[in-house]
Structures are given as C-alpha cells and as structure tokens.
Amino acid sequence: MNFFQSLTNLPVAGDWTINIAKETADRLIVSVLFYNNSIGDDARKKVPPILLKGTPQELDEGFFQAIELPVQETALLFANMEQFLLQKEQAKISSQMQKENGTKADKEKIDKQKKYEEAMKKADELEADGKYREAWIKVPQAELYPEHAATISNRRMELSKQFAPDLFNEPKTQESC
C-alpha cells in the first residue's frame, strides 16, 4: 500500500499537516498534526503534533502504526468537543426558552391579578352608588381566582344582604309548601 492510500484508510475526519526535516544525514524528524477547523472550540488548537524520529526505513515500516492510535484518539476528542458545544448551545436555547416561559407566566399572572383588582374596584364603585345587584355581578367568579375564593365569597354575601327584598318572588319556606 502506498502512503496516501494508507492515510485515506484511517477512519478519521479532519485535516493533516505533515512536516519532514532531516535530523542527521540518515535520520528524519516527522511532525504529524491532525486537526479539524470545523470545531468551534479553541481547545482544538492546543492539540500537539505527533513527533516521530527514525531512519527512512524505520519510518516507512512503522509510520502508520505509530500515528493510528493517537490520530483516532484526537478525532474522538474533536467529536466530543463538537458534541459538547452542540449540547451547550441546546442548553442555552432551552434555558432562554425557560426564561421566556417564566416571563410569560409572570406576565399572565400579573394580568390576571390586574383584572381581578379592576373587577373588585368596579364592584366597589357600583356598591357606593347603591347598585348592589350590578356590583354583585361585577365581583369575579371564585373559580377564576381560587387564591381569592374566600374574599370573593364574602364580598358576594355582603352584597346579597343589600338587595331589596323582592315581594313577588320571595323564597318559599318549607312551611308554605
């Protein structure tokens, strides 16, 4: 097998920078840097090159065996970095959604409280004008505001006591039935 076919057969995705320098007349220094610029994490830049020293014959015989495991480990590191960055971004988006949902829920709660207060204020105004039945109608329903159920119930009872008796539709007692 020749050099480039062997390089292509390594099961990794990335780019290569290979430098060859003569150490002595019969020895070489080979620097192999495997990298992946598509990774957004700057830690990828801190991965050191693989340095191999030997005679041309030693390098021909052992080059791919010497770089295969370190390159695979580096490729795995890059994949983990990319996965981490994606998950981090998803967490950030999710967190923003939670924040927005919380803000939306708070706004809805404030709007609901405001409607309750407006209805009670309108009921107070109608009561002050002596319009007890209309005031009773304006008091909000307890089912819509369970946190104010007791107040709403008491308010409606107070207003009911102010209604003028209806002479034509008096409630029937058990004795008159």
Backbone as CSV, one residue per row, in Angstrom:
resi,resn,N_x,N_y,N_z,CA_x,CA_y,CA_z,C_x,C_y,C_z
1,MET,0.851,-1.172,0.000,0.000,0.000,0.000,0.896,1.234,0.000
2,ASN,0.443,2.270,-0.695,1.294,3.446,-0.664,0.804,4.445,0.385
3,PHE,1.536,5.483,0.557,1.348,6.439,1.651,-0.051,7.065,1.662
4,PHE,-0.497,7.615,0.553,-1.767,8.347,0.527,-2.970,7.424,0.668
5,GLN,-2.893,6.234,0.149,-3.974,5.277,0.348,-4.072,4.895,1.828
6,SER,-2.946,4.708,2.447,-2.940,4.376,3.880,-3.499,5.528,4.705
7,LEU,-3.147,6.737,4.338,-3.645,7.921,5.045,-5.164,8.023,4.894
8,THR,-5.655,7.795,3.700,-7.088,7.861,3.430,-7.845,6.753,4.152
9,ASN,-7.231,5.627,4.371,-7.887,4.490,5.026,-8.037,4.662,6.534
10,LEU,-7.384,5.636,7.118,-7.565,5.867,8.557,-9.000,6.354,8.776
11,PRO,-9.723,5.768,9.730,-11.151,6.110,9.925,-11.356,7.392,10.737
12,VAL,-10.864,8.515,10.214,-10.983,9.786,10.928,-11.352,10.887,9.939
13,ALA,-12.007,11.915,10.446,-12.352,13.063,9.614,-11.574,14.266,10.126
14,GLY,-10.821,14.856,9.255,-10.043,16.023,9.643,-8.989,16.324,8.599
15,ASP,-8.111,17.231,8.947,-7.059,17.674,8.038,-5.697,17.336,8.631
16,TRP,-4.714,17.349,7.770,-3.368,16.951,8.159,-2.354,18.029,7.795
17,THR,-1.382,18.202,8.657,-0.182,18.954,8.337,0.980,18.048,8.697
18,ILE,1.774,17.717,7.695,2.904,16.813,7.919,4.172,17.539,7.483
19,ASN,5.113,17.628,8.411,6.403,18.255,8.127,7.499,17.220,8.305
20,ILE,8.461,17.254,7.384,9.577,16.311,7.453,10.858,17.137,7.438
21,ALA,11.735,16.842,8.407,13.018,17.542,8.493,14.119,16.505,8.718
22,LYS,15.293,16.816,8.220,16.445,15.928,8.455,17.037,16.258,9.811
23,GLU,17.175,15.221,10.633,17.843,15.395,11.928,19.346,15.212,11.728
24,THR,19.696,14.167,11.033,21.086,13.901,10.646,21.051,13.407,9.210
25,ALA,22.176,13.012,8.694,22.243,12.564,7.302,21.351,11.344,7.058
26,ASP,21.203,10.477,8.068,20.411,9.265,7.866,19.190,9.160,8.792
27,ARG,18.822,10.251,9.466,17.641,10.234,10.373,16.717,11.403,10.039
28,LEU,15.409,11.142,10.161,14.398,12.161,9.865,13.557,12.437,11.118
29,ILE,13.016,13.644,11.174,12.013,14.008,12.190,10.733,14.312,11.407
30,VAL,9.660,13.605,11.757,8.384,13.818,11.084,7.395,14.345,12.121
31,SER,6.805,15.479,11.802,5.787,16.086,12.657,4.444,15.912,11.954
32,VAL,3.488,15.254,12.653,2.171,14.995,12.084,1.146,15.705,12.958
33,LEU,0.481,16.674,12.364,-0.564,17.393,13.091,-1.903,17.060,12.446
34,PHE,-2.767,16.446,13.221,-4.135,16.150,12.783,-5.035,17.188,13.432
35,TYR,-5.884,17.851,12.640,-6.732,18.908,13.182,-8.062,18.940,12.445
36,ASN,-8.983,19.697,13.016,-10.305,19.854,12.415,-10.754,21.284,12.679
37,ASN,-10.694,22.126,11.669,-11.042,23.544,11.828,-12.541,23.794,11.922
38,SER,-13.345,22.763,11.655,-14.791,22.975,11.741,-15.281,22.954,13.189
39,ILE,-14.442,22.545,14.115,-14.804,22.529,15.538,-14.723,23.962,16.056
40,GLY,-15.750,24.395,16.772,-15.796,25.768,17.263,-15.004,26.000,18.536
41,ASP,-14.540,24.949,19.176,-13.823,25.079,20.447,-12.351,25.383,20.180
42,ASP,-11.834,26.442,20.773,-10.430,26.807,20.582,-9.467,25.800,21.197
43,ALA,-9.955,24.903,22.023,-9.096,23.877,22.617,-8.494,22.995,21.524
44,ARG,-9.143,22.924,20.367,-8.627,22.123,19.263,-7.241,22.588,18.831
45,LYS,-6.945,23.865,19.074,-5.654,24.429,18.686,-4.527,24.013,19.628
46,LYS,-4.881,23.441,20.756,-3.877,23.061,21.749,-3.417,21.615,21.601
47,VAL,-3.990,20.893,20.647,-3.582,19.512,20.417,-2.188,19.528,19.785
48,PRO,-1.225,18.872,20.423,0.143,18.915,19.895,0.320,17.945,18.717
49,PRO,1.317,18.192,17.902,1.594,17.258,16.806,2.247,15.979,17.342
50,ILE,2.186,14.943,16.547,2.869,13.687,16.857,4.266,13.816,16.252
51,LEU,5.290,13.564,17.049,6.665,13.649,16.552,7.250,12.247,16.455
52,LEU,7.768,11.939,15.279,8.398,10.642,15.040,9.825,10.879,14.566
53,LYS,10.750,10.090,15.104,12.152,10.186,14.678,12.613,8.790,14.271
54,GLY,13.379,8.733,13.206,13.903,7.437,12.774,14.535,7.530,11.410
55,THR,15.046,6.399,10.995,15.627,6.311,9.654,14.480,6.242,8.660
56,PRO,14.739,6.544,7.408,13.677,6.431,6.409,13.051,5.033,6.402
57,GLN,13.845,4.003,6.557,13.330,2.631,6.553,12.424,2.405,7.771
58,GLU,12.830,2.855,8.965,12.013,2.698,10.182,10.679,3.448,10.029
59,LEU,10.734,4.634,9.479,9.513,5.424,9.290,8.594,4.774,8.253
60,ASP,9.175,4.243,7.168,8.357,3.540,6.168,7.634,2.350,6.793
61,GLU,8.311,1.626,7.638,7.752,0.406,8.210,6.759,0.681,9.354
62,GLY,6.989,1.725,10.149,6.171,1.918,11.346,5.360,3.193,11.430
63,PHE,5.371,3.980,10.361,4.710,5.285,10.406,3.224,5.160,10.752
64,PHE,2.486,4.376,10.005,1.035,4.318,10.213,0.667,3.620,11.516
65,GLN,1.455,2.641,11.924,1.185,2.006,13.210,1.429,3.002,14.348
66,ALA,2.392,3.883,14.174,2.726,4.852,15.216,1.699,5.974,15.323
67,ILE,1.074,6.372,14.205,0.137,7.502,14.267,-1.323,7.077,14.393
68,GLU,-1.624,5.827,14.074,-3.024,5.402,14.018,-3.776,5.649,15.323
69,LEU,-3.300,5.168,16.442,-3.999,5.323,17.721,-4.062,6.786,18.170
70,PRO,-2.951,7.543,18.164,-3.053,8.951,18.564,-4.003,9.772,17.684
71,VAL,-4.034,9.495,16.390,-4.922,10.231,15.495,-6.373,9.862,15.785
72,GLN,-6.652,8.584,16.025,-8.020,8.178,16.362,-8.468,8.808,17.680
73,GLU,-7.577,8.859,18.664,-7.911,9.496,19.942,-8.177,10.987,19.750
74,THR,-7.393,11.639,18.904,-7.589,13.065,18.630,-8.918,13.290,17.903
75,ALA,-9.241,12.420,16.940,-10.506,12.541,16.226,-11.675,12.374,17.190
76,LEU,-11.557,11.442,18.140,-12.595,11.241,19.149,-12.708,12.478,20.042
77,LEU,-11.595,13.040,20.416,-11.590,14.266,21.214,-12.321,15.386,20.470
78,PHE,-12.032,15.530,19.169,-12.702,16.555,18.373,-14.210,16.304,18.312
79,ALA,-14.594,15.041,18.132,-16.023,14.703,18.080,-16.693,15.038,19.404
80,ASN,-16.027,14.745,20.520,-16.567,15.064,21.845,-16.674,16.572,22.043
81,MET,-15.678,17.311,21.553,-15.723,18.775,21.658,-16.937,19.311,20.907
82,GLU,-17.134,18.815,19.688,-18.246,19.287,18.866,-19.578,18.933,19.518
83,GLN,-19.688,17.708,20.039,-20.918,17.280,20.711,-21.172,18.148,21.943
84,PHE,-20.126,18.427,22.699,-20.249,19.280,23.876,-20.759,20.667,23.491
85,LEU,-20.190,21.235,22.433,-20.607,22.569,22.006,-22.064,22.578,21.553
86,LEU,-22.481,21.520,20.848,-23.879,21.437,20.415,-24.818,21.334,21.617
87,GLN,-24.467,20.483,22.580,-25.306,20.322,23.769,-25.333,21.601,24.595
88,LYS,-24.207,22.269,24.660,-24.143,23.543,25.388,-25.057,24.572,24.743
89,GLU,-25.046,24.620,23.422,-25.907,25.558,22.696,-27.378,25.206,22.904
90,GLN,-27.691,23.904,22.869,-29.070,23.470,23.105,-29.512,23.829,24.518
91,ALA,-28.623,23.654,25.487,-28.952,24.018,26.872,-29.189,25.518,26.985
92,LYS,-28.398,26.285,26.295,-28.546,27.744,26.311,-29.889,28.148,25.708
93,ILE,-30.231,27.527,24.584,-31.515,27.814,23.938,-32.654,27.402,24.841
94,SER,-32.520,26.214,25.435,-33.560,25.714,26.343,-33.706,26.642,27.541
95,SER,-32.590,27.096,28.070,-32.613,27.999,29.215,-33.310,29.303,28.840
96,GLN,-33.026,29.814,27.653,-33.672,31.048,27.195,-35.168,30.832,27.054
97,MET,-35.558,29.627,26.549,-36.976,29.324,26.417,-37.631,29.264,27.793
98,GLN,-36.943,28.646,28.756,-37.486,28.562,30.112,-37.658,29.961,30.693
99,LYS,-36.661,30.792,30.451,-36.726,32.165,30.957,-37.905,32.901,30.332
100,GLU,-38.062,32.724,29.001,-39.169,33.379,28.312,-40.505,32.827,28.793
101,ASN,-40.571,31.504,29.003,-41.808,30.904,29.508,-42.121,31.422,30.904
102,GLY,-41.083,31.551,31.738,-41.277,32.088,33.079,-41.752,33.532,33.027
103,THR,-41.159,34.311,32.135,-41.559,35.707,31.974,-42.997,35.783,31.486
104,LYS,-43.355,34.914,30.555,-44.719,34.894,30.023,-45.708,34.516,31.126
105,ALA,-45.346,33.506,31.922,-46.230,33.085,33.018,-46.378,34.207,34.047
106,ASP,-45.284,34.898,34.351,-45.347,36.019,35.297,-46.251,37.126,34.744
107,LYS,-46.133,37.398,33.458,-46.957,38.441,32.840,-48.433,38.051,32.905
108,GLU,-48.722,36.786,32.611,-50.105,36.315,32.676,-50.654,36.431,34.097
109,LYS,-49.819,36.105,35.072,-50.238,36.187,36.473,-50.533,37.641,36.859
110,ILE,-49.667,38.545,36.409,-49.857,39.964,36.699,-51.126,40.474,36.023
111,ASP,-51.346,40.069,34.761,-52.558,40.483,34.036,-53.809,39.959,34.732
112,LYS,-53.755,38.719,35.181,-54.907,38.116,35.863,-55.197,38.864,37.168
113,GLN,-54.146,39.181,37.927,-54.308,39.918,39.174,-54.887,41.305,38.903
114,LYS,-54.424,41.921,37.811,-54.918,43.252,37.454,-56.409,43.202,37.113
115,LYS,-56.837,42.173,36.374,-58.253,42.026,36.035,-59.091,41.822,37.294
116,TYR,-58.570,41.042,38.228,-59.275,40.809,39.495,-59.460,42.129,40.241
117,GLU,-58.372,42.875,40.354,-58.432,44.152,41.077,-59.374,45.145,40.397
118,GLU,-59.358,45.182,39.073,-60.259,46.081,38.339,-61.720,45.696,38.572
119,ALA,-62.010,44.390,38.542,-63.387,43.927,38.769,-63.848,44.280,40.182
120,MET,-62.973,44.083,41.163,-63.336,44.401,42.549,-63.525,45.908,42.722
121,LYS,-62.696,46.698,42.044,-62.826,48.159,42.129,-64.154,48.599,41.511
122,LYS,-64.516,48.010,40.380,-65.784,48.343,39.731,-66.953,47.963,40.639
123,ALA,-66.846,46.806,41.312,-67.892,46.380,42.246,-67.999,47.384,43.401
124,ASP,-66.868,47.877,43.904,-66.870,48.878,44.981,-67.570,50.160,44.526
125,GLU,-67.275,50.599,43.296,-67.889,51.818,42.772,-69.401,51.662,42.644
126,LEU,-69.837,50.515,42.122,-71.278,50.274,41.974,-71.962,50.184,43.340
127,GLU,-71.287,49.573,44.297,-71.847,49.488,45.658,-71.988,50.882,46.257
128,ALA,-70.990,51.720,46.047,-71.043,53.090,46.558,-72.214,53.867,45.942
129,ASP,-72.585,53.529,44.729,-73.730,54.175,44.060,-75.054,53.511,44.442
130,GLY,-75.000,52.502,45.278,-76.213,51.819,45.714,-76.712,50.785,44.717
131,LYS,-75.901,50.417,43.749,-76.283,49.436,42.730,-75.729,48.068,43.138
132,TYR,-76.374,47.482,44.140,-75.851,46.260,44.747,-75.904,45.048,43.811
133,ARG,-76.989,44.919,43.061,-77.084,43.775,42.137,-76.009,43.859,41.050
134,GLU,-75.813,45.037,40.495,-74.780,45.208,39.476,-73.397,44.976,40.066
135,ALA,-73.189,45.429,41.293,-71.912,45.212,41.974,-71.680,43.720,42.168
136,TRP,-72.753,42.998,42.577,-72.643,41.557,42.799,-72.235,40.847,41.503
137,ILE,-72.790,41.293,40.369,-72.462,40.703,39.066,-71.008,40.978,38.693
138,LYS,-70.493,42.152,39.058,-69.117,42.532,38.699,-68.059,41.823,39.540
139,VAL,-68.446,41.300,40.704,-67.481,40.548,41.526,-67.096,39.312,40.714
140,PRO,-65.804,39.076,40.499,-65.394,37.955,39.648,-65.776,36.595,40.247
141,GLN,-65.790,35.589,39.396,-66.126,34.241,39.844,-64.957,33.642,40.604
142,ALA,-65.279,32.968,41.694,-64.244,32.371,42.551,-63.443,31.304,41.811
143,GLU,-64.054,30.602,40.846,-63.348,29.557,40.102,-62.196,30.134,39.277
144,LEU,-62.368,31.374,38.833,-61.322,32.002,38.035,-60.160,32.503,38.891
145,TYR,-60.435,32.752,40.156,-59.419,33.289,41.068,-59.430,32.485,42.366
146,PRO,-58.986,31.238,42.332,-59.062,30.383,43.519,-58.267,30.936,44.710
147,GLU,-57.238,31.707,44.440,-56.449,32.282,45.542,-57.224,33.360,46.296
148,HIS,-58.298,33.870,45.679,-59.131,34.900,46.303,-60.551,34.389,46.580
149,ALA,-60.734,33.083,46.565,-62.076,32.490,46.678,-62.810,32.943,47.942
150,ALA,-62.137,32.963,49.062,-62.788,33.354,50.311,-63.227,34.823,50.253
151,THR,-62.372,35.674,49.760,-62.691,37.101,49.654,-63.878,37.307,48.715
152,ILE,-63.862,36.612,47.585,-64.951,36.739,46.612,-66.268,36.270,47.222
153,SER,-66.252,35.143,47.905,-67.467,34.592,48.530,-68.028,35.553,49.576
154,ASN,-67.163,36.080,50.418,-67.599,37.036,51.446,-68.164,38.311,50.819
155,ARG,-67.523,38.772,49.767,-67.960,40.001,49.097,-69.350,39.810,48.489
156,ARG,-69.568,38.670,47.858,-70.881,38.405,47.260,-71.959,38.275,48.338
157,MET,-71.622,37.654,49.463,-72.601,37.528,50.554,-72.972,38.901,51.095
158,GLU,-71.980,39.779,51.294,-72.245,41.131,51.791,-73.163,41.893,50.838
159,LEU,-72.869,41.772,49.546,-73.697,42.465,48.555,-75.107,41.870,48.492
160,SER,-75.233,40.564,48.624,-76.552,39.907,48.597,-77.441,40.413,49.729
161,LYS,-76.850,40.699,50.878,-77.611,41.191,52.031,-78.192,42.578,51.755
162,GLN,-77.608,43.292,50.801,-78.056,44.641,50.485,-79.184,44.676,49.461
163,PHE,-79.469,43.538,48.831,-80.541,43.513,47.829,-81.853,43.856,48.505
164,ALA,-82.689,44.654,47.840,-84.036,44.950,48.352,-84.854,43.669,48.216
165,PRO,-85.689,43.365,49.206,-86.474,42.142,49.097,-87.409,42.228,47.906
166,ASP,-87.559,41.123,47.214,-88.460,41.049,46.062,-89.783,40.494,46.562
167,LEU,-90.777,41.338,46.564,-92.058,40.962,47.138,-92.787,39.909,46.323
168,PHE,-92.510,39.869,45.026,-93.244,38.938,44.177,-92.559,37.568,44.074
169,ASN,-91.285,37.520,44.336,-90.556,36.257,44.224,-89.855,35.905,45.532
170,GLU,-90.573,35.998,46.629,-89.952,35.672,47.914,-89.666,34.184,47.953
171,PRO,-88.554,33.817,48.532,-88.258,32.402,48.616,-89.313,31.687,49.478
172,LYS,-89.667,30.517,49.042,-90.676,29.727,49.762,-89.989,28.983,50.888
173,THR,-90.631,28.980,52.016,-90.113,28.233,53.160,-90.742,26.864,53.139
174,GLN,-90.248,25.983,53.924,-90.744,24.606,53.967,-92.176,24.585,54.485
175,GLU,-92.521,25.539,55.337,-93.855,25.546,55.921,-94.906,25.910,54.886
176,SER,-94.588,26.770,53.898,-95.579,27.231,52.963,-95.736,26.292,51.761
177,CYS,-94.918,25.251,51.661,-95.027,24.322,50.534,-96.113,23.331,50.706
